Amino acid sequence: MRPLEPPRPSRLQRLWLSETIRLREEHAGPLEDSEIIRHTQAQGGALGERIQTRAWLLGERDGQVQALQHWLQGARLAGLLLVLLAILSGSGLAVAALGDGLRPVNVFWALGSLLGLNLILLLGWALGLLLSRDGAGVLGHLWLWLSAKLARDAQAAQLAPALLLMLQRQRLSRWGLGALVHGFWLLTLLTALLTLLALLATRRYGFVWESTLLGGDSFIALTQALGSLPALLGFSLPDAELIRASGDSALANESARLSWAGWLVGVLVVYGLLPRLGLLLFCLWRWRRGCAALSLDLNLPGYSLLRERLQPSSERLGVCDAAPTQLHQPLAGHNAFDSQGALLVAVELDPQRSWPPALPNSISNAGVIDSREQRKQLLDQLSRFPPARLLIACDPRRSPDRGSLALLGELARSATATRIWLLPPPPGEALDSARLGDWHRALEQLQLVHSDSAPFSWLEHGHD
């Protein structure tokens, strides 16, 4: 049974991680990426695709990909918290609007409770859309803050600024966060509507309007003006006599209660739910349209410096970059290219040792790697023609230093299967048991199979 492959990153995630790596290198300097550059060049593609491939490989190596997944998990959890807040808020708005049913409901106080805060924040969002770059408002920034807090990953702190910076170049953050804000309020008002209907269906409410300064004619005009659009959709509209009579006391007849209840529900739907639904669909449309056109700004200095390295005008052989400060554990068999054949290579052998041993014709010999130039040439060759089986001979009399182990890791990632051959000492010379133990522990940490005897049968035939 084949193991499940991890989900492929979306285009937005690859662009997002590329921007994160660019910001990281601007603040902390270029990352060590010699092996990743070789893999990126081997995969080919346009410059933008190569930059994204390099960024994703660096993210997998250094933990940014895992941090991105943690951030997305935190964003989903923050979204669930906002959904819960919207449901509780909507229920609270409806209960506050109608009260306990023991006293008549002031229709305009109820309408203010249901739509007042929504309309104020909607006006604030519209002003923010005109005056600010993202137009996210308090709710959008609250979601971003919760997402970062719930990610629980130190490296995730770089992701939110990179995402906003990338989206702001295309003015996309206002539409993405705007969709979040309108979705929150749409759910809040929908919950308020359902709660309102449940309360109206299970309790008997009377409706009145009260004012000291305004007369009945003003309330009649206002009520009918607000109810004209809902009436086009079939909601009830109280007539002038009913509105005037409700100014003295709550009418006890059933038709009056039904007329006021229908008017209140219609005003909530038309002036609350439908505008939020329309704005949500508009923001989603602008978001998807903008994401389809989103790309990297290749003129930025961080990307311009990568052009010659990822798309060199000519192939160069030179000195490799310095070894990384932290070795990364390779797994044999992770080569993504077609591989064939068997190859033997030795690393930093004593010149006095006779090498190579007698080999069958089916096994190729790559010689001894002693210099950085030889190392780079071999890795470049293996990136183009990866072997199916690779045997690396090492002298256990030398200490397993960081550079040697890093080279073993890079070589192992170039083959389908890799083994390490710890050579026996010359006749009359004994191995240092402590140093040999260091080799065993280091190779086990790298998850590389090692042997003290020559596994030529495995190298030639693929089995012992």
Secondary structure, 3 states (H helix, E strand, C coil): CCCCCCCCCCHHHHHHHHHHHHHHHHHHCCCCCHHHHHHHHHHCCCHHHHHHHHHHHHHHHHCHHHHHHHHHHHHHHHHHHHHHHHHHHHHHHHHHHHCCCCCCEEHHHHHHHHHHHHHHHHHHHHHHHHHCCCCCHHHHHHHHHHHHHHHCCHHHHHHHHHHHHHHHHCCCHHHHHHHHHHHHHHHHHHHHHHHHHHHHHHCCCCEECCCCCCCHHHHHHHHHHHHHHHHHCCCCCCCHHHHHHCCCCCCCCHHHHHHHHHHHHHHHHHHHHHHHHHHHHHHHHHHHHHHHCCCCCCCCHHHHHHHHHHCCCCCCCCCCCCCCCCCCCCCCCCCCCCCCCEEEEEECCCCCCCCCCCCCCCEEEEEEECCHHHHHHHHHHHHHCCCCEEEEEECCCCCCCHHHHHHHHHHHCCCCEEEEEECCCCCCCCCCHHHHHHHHHHHHHCCCEEECCCCHHHHHHCCC
